């Protein structure tokens, strides 16, 4: 069996491990009806503050062939704008995601946000690894 140089280069690229780089993982937020909010994807590695109104579910995706992202990723929730907590320097609630299915945005496998995180005013992703 003979392979071209292009095929020999392609095979290792297809043998990607199952854990995604944090910079490749993105999150989408949905309301309780499963409607995508803001039509925006938020990079999990970006620690900037963002706002999503009425978020109830989160889904993860990436632009590689992996199916799981190792994490852990923590979503910090704040009840005030600009990621300001009720206690200075602290978030009002957190939820940690680990070994997430990065294909969850394609169907009904989206994780629900827990009480306190769901419906917050602003959010921030933190990488815990």
ZATOR-972515 format. One record per residue: residue number from 0; chain; x, z, y of N, C-alpha, C in turn. Coordinates in steps of 0.1 Angstrom, whole numbers, padded with zeros to 4 digits. Example, Ala and Ser with C-alpha at 12.3 -4.5 7.8 and 13.67 -1.06 7.14 Angstrom:
! ZATOR-972515
> num/cadena/n.x/n.z/n.y/ca.x/ca.z/ca.y/c.x/c.z/c.y
> 0/A/0132/0078/-0057/0123/0078/-0045/0132/0078/-0033
> 1/A/0128/0071/-0022/0137/0071/-0011/0129/0079/0000
//
This chain:
! ZATOR-972515
> num/cadena/n.x/n.z/n.y/ca.x/ca.z/ca.y/c.x/c.z/c.y
> 0/A/0008/0000/-0012/0000/0000/0000/0009/0000/0012
> 1/A/0006/-0008/0022/0014/-0010/0034/0005/-0006/0046
> 2/A/0012/0001/0056/0005/0005/0068/0013/0000/0080
> 3/A/0005/-0004/0090/0012/-0008/0102/0017/0004/0110
> 4/A/0025/0002/0120/0031/0012/0128/0019/0020/0135
> 5/A/0009/0012/0139/-0002/0018/0146/-0010/0028/0137
> 6/A/-0011/0024/0125/-0018/0032/0115/-0011/0045/0112
> 7/A/0003/0044/0111/0011/0056/0108/0010/0066/0120
> 8/A/0009/0061/0132/0008/0069/0143/-0006/0075/0144
> 9/A/-0016/0068/0140/-0030/0073/0141/-0033/0084/0131
> 10/A/-0028/0083/0119/-0031/0093/0108/-0028/0107/0113
> 11/A/-0017/0111/0118/-0015/0125/0123/-0024/0129/0134
> 12/A/-0028/0119/0142/-0037/0122/0153/-0051/0126/0148
> 13/A/-0055/0120/0137/-0068/0123/0131/-0068/0136/0123
> 14/A/-0056/0141/0120/-0055/0153/0112/-0054/0165/0121
> 15/A/-0064/0166/0130/-0064/0177/0140/-0069/0190/0134
> 16/A/-0063/0201/0138/-0067/0214/0132/-0081/0217/0137
> 17/A/-0087/0227/0131/-0101/0231/0134/-0102/0240/0146
> 18/A/-0091/0244/0152/-0093/0253/0164/-0089/0245/0176
> 19/A/-0098/0244/0186/-0096/0236/0198/-0088/0244/0208
> 20/A/-0080/0236/0216/-0073/0242/0227/-0084/0247/0237
> 21/A/-0081/0258/0244/-0091/0263/0253/-0094/0253/0265
> 22/A/-0084/0245/0268/-0086/0236/0279/-0095/0224/0275
> 23/A/-0097/0223/0262/-0106/0212/0257/-0120/0217/0256
> 24/A/-0123/0229/0257/-0137/0235/0254/-0145/0236/0267
> 25/A/-0157/0230/0266/-0166/0230/0278/-0179/0237/0274
> 26/A/-0186/0242/0284/-0199/0249/0281/-0210/0243/0290
> 27/A/-0222/0242/0284/-0234/0238/0291/-0244/0249/0290
> 28/A/-0252/0251/0300/-0262/0261/0300/-0276/0255/0300
> 29/A/-0285/0262/0293/-0299/0257/0291/-0309/0268/0294
> 30/A/-0321/0264/0298/-0331/0274/0301/-0338/0278/0287
> 31/A/-0348/0286/0288/-0355/0290/0275/-0363/0279/0268
> 32/A/-0365/0268/0275/-0371/0256/0269/-0361/0246/0263
> 33/A/-0348/0250/0265/-0338/0241/0260/-0334/0230/0269
> 34/A/-0338/0231/0282/-0335/0221/0292/-0321/0224/0298
> 35/A/-0313/0213/0299/-0299/0215/0304/-0300/0218/0319
> 36/A/-0293/0228/0323/-0294/0233/0337/-0282/0227/0345
> 37/A/-0284/0223/0357/-0274/0218/0366/-0268/0205/0362
> 38/A/-0271/0200/0351/-0264/0188/0346/-0249/0188/0347
> 39/A/-0243/0200/0345/-0229/0202/0347/-0223/0209/0335
> 40/A/-0211/0205/0332/-0204/0212/0321/-0193/0220/0328
> 41/A/-0191/0233/0323/-0181/0242/0328/-0170/0244/0318
> 42/A/-0158/0242/0323/-0146/0243/0314/-0144/0258/0311
> 43/A/-0142/0262/0299/-0141/0276/0295/-0127/0281/0300
> 44/A/-0117/0273/0302/-0104/0277/0307/-0104/0279/0322
> 45/A/-0115/0275/0329/-0115/0276/0344/-0121/0290/0347
> 46/A/-0113/0299/0353/-0118/0312/0355/-0126/0313/0369
> 47/A/-0129/0302/0375/-0136/0302/0387/-0150/0307/0385
> 48/A/-0157/0312/0396/-0170/0316/0396/-0180/0305/0397
> 49/A/-0191/0305/0390/-0201/0295/0391/-0215/0301/0389
> 50/A/-0225/0294/0394/-0239/0299/0394/-0247/0289/0386
> 51/A/-0255/0295/0377/-0265/0287/0369/-0278/0295/0370
> 52/A/-0289/0290/0375/-0301/0297/0377/-0309/0296/0364
> 53/A/-0314/0307/0359/-0323/0309/0347/-0316/0305/0334
> 54/A/-0303/0307/0333/-0296/0304/0320/-0301/0313/0309
> 55/A/-0304/0307/0298/-0309/0315/0286/-0301/0312/0274
> 56/A/-0295/0300/0273/-0287/0296/0262/-0274/0289/0267
> 57/A/-0264/0290/0258/-0251/0283/0261/-0247/0274/0249
> 58/A/-0242/0263/0252/-0237/0254/0241/-0223/0250/0245
> 59/A/-0215/0247/0234/-0201/0244/0236/-0198/0230/0231
> 60/A/-0189/0223/0238/-0185/0210/0233/-0170/0207/0237
> 61/A/-0165/0197/0231/-0151/0193/0235/-0150/0178/0232
> 62/A/-0139/0172/0237/-0137/0158/0236/-0127/0154/0226
> 63/A/-0126/0162/0215/-0117/0159/0204/-0126/0159/0191
> 64/A/-0119/0158/0180/-0127/0157/0167/-0129/0171/0161
> 65/A/-0125/0182/0167/-0127/0195/0161/-0141/0199/0161
> 66/A/-0145/0208/0152/-0159/0212/0151/-0160/0227/0155
> 67/A/-0149/0234/0156/-0150/0248/0159/-0139/0251/0170
> 68/A/-0142/0260/0179/-0133/0265/0189/-0130/0279/0186
> 69/A/-0118/0283/0185/-0114/0296/0180/-0118/0308/0189
> 70/A/-0115/0306/0202/-0118/0317/0211/-0109/0329/0209
> 71/A/-0113/0341/0212/-0126/0344/0218/-0127/0341/0233
> 72/A/-0139/0337/0237/-0142/0335/0251/-0152/0345/0255
> 73/A/-0150/0350/0267/-0160/0360/0272/-0166/0355/0284
> 74/A/-0180/0355/0284/-0188/0351/0296/-0191/0364/0303
> 75/A/-0187/0365/0316/-0190/0376/0324/-0201/0373/0333
> 76/A/-0211/0381/0334/-0223/0379/0342/-0223/0389/0354
> 77/A/-0228/0384/0365/-0229/0392/0377/-0243/0390/0383
> 78/A/-0248/0401/0389/-0262/0400/0395/-0261/0397/0410
> 79/A/-0249/0394/0415/-0248/0390/0429/-0240/0376/0429
> 80/A/-0241/0369/0439/-0234/0357/0441/-0219/0359/0441
> 81/A/-0211/0349/0439/-0197/0349/0440/-0190/0359/0431
> 82/A/-0196/0361/0419/-0191/0370/0409/-0187/0384/0414
> 83/A/-0196/0389/0422/-0195/0403/0427/-0204/0412/0418
> 84/A/-0198/0422/0412/-0206/0431/0404/-0212/0443/0412
> 85/A/-0221/0449/0405/-0227/0461/0412/-0216/0472/0414
> 86/A/-0207/0473/0404/-0195/0482/0406/-0184/0473/0409
> 87/A/-0177/0476/0420/-0166/0467/0425/-0156/0465/0414
> 88/A/-0152/0452/0413/-0142/0448/0403/-0146/0447/0389
> 89/A/-0159/0449/0386/-0164/0448/0372/-0176/0439/0372
> 90/A/-0177/0432/0360/-0189/0424/0358/-0201/0433/0354
> 91/A/-0213/0428/0356/-0225/0436/0352/-0228/0435/0338
> 92/A/-0224/0425/0331/-0226/0423/0316/-0216/0413/0311
> 93/A/-0214/0414/0298/-0204/0404/0292/-0210/0400/0278
> 94/A/-0206/0388/0274/-0209/0384/0260/-0197/0376/0255
> 95/A/-0193/0379/0243/-0181/0373/0237/-0185/0363/0227
> 96/A/-0178/0351/0227/-0181/0340/0217/-0168/0338/0210
> 97/A/-0169/0337/0197/-0157/0334/0189/-0160/0325/0178
> 98/A/-0151/0316/0175/-0153/0305/0164/-0166/0298/0166
> 99/A/-0168/0293/0179/-0180/0287/0182/-0181/0272/0177
> 100/A/-0193/0268/0174/-0195/0254/0170/-0195/0246/0182
> 101/A/-0185/0237/0184/-0185/0229/0196/-0194/0216/0195
> 102/A/-0202/0216/0184/-0212/0205/0183/-0226/0211/0186
> 103/A/-0227/0224/0191/-0240/0230/0193/-0248/0224/0203
> 104/A/-0242/0217/0213/-0250/0210/0223/-0259/0199/0218
> 105/A/-0256/0194/0206/-0264/0183/0201/-0277/0187/0194
> 106/A/-0280/0199/0193/-0292/0203/0186/-0297/0217/0189
> 107/A/-0303/0223/0180/-0309/0236/0182/-0300/0248/0178
> 108/A/-0287/0245/0177/-0278/0256/0173/-0271/0263/0185
> 109/A/-0278/0262/0197/-0272/0268/0208/-0274/0284/0208
> 110/A/-0263/0291/0210/-0264/0306/0210/-0272/0310/0222
> 111/A/-0281/0320/0220/-0288/0327/0230/-0279/0336/0238
> 112/A/-0282/0337/0251/-0274/0347/0259/-0282/0360/0257
> 113/A/-0274/0371/0256/-0280/0384/0254/-0285/0390/0267
> 114/A/-0293/0400/0265/-0299/0407/0277/-0288/0411/0286
> 115/A/-0290/0410/0299/-0280/0413/0309/-0272/0401/0313
> 116/A/-0269/0393/0303/-0261/0380/0306/-0271/0369/0310
> 117/A/-0282/0369/0302/-0293/0359/0304/-0299/0361/0318
> 118/A/-0300/0350/0326/-0306/0350/0339/-0298/0357/0350
> 119/A/-0285/0359/0348/-0276/0364/0359/-0275/0355/0370
> 120/A/-0270/0359/0381/-0269/0351/0393/-0256/0343/0393
> 121/A/-0245/0348/0388/-0233/0341/0388/-0225/0345/0375
> 122/A/-0216/0336/0371/-0208/0337/0359/-0194/0334/0360
> 123/A/-0186/0339/0351/-0171/0336/0350/-0167/0336/0336
> 124/A/-0159/0326/0331/-0154/0326/0318/-0140/0332/0318
> 125/A/-0137/0340/0307/-0124/0347/0306/-0120/0344/0291
> 126/A/-0107/0340/0290/-0101/0337/0277/-0095/0351/0272
> 127/A/-0100/0356/0261/-0095/0369/0256/-0083/0368/0246
> 128/A/-0079/0355/0243/-0068/0354/0233/-0055/0355/0239
//
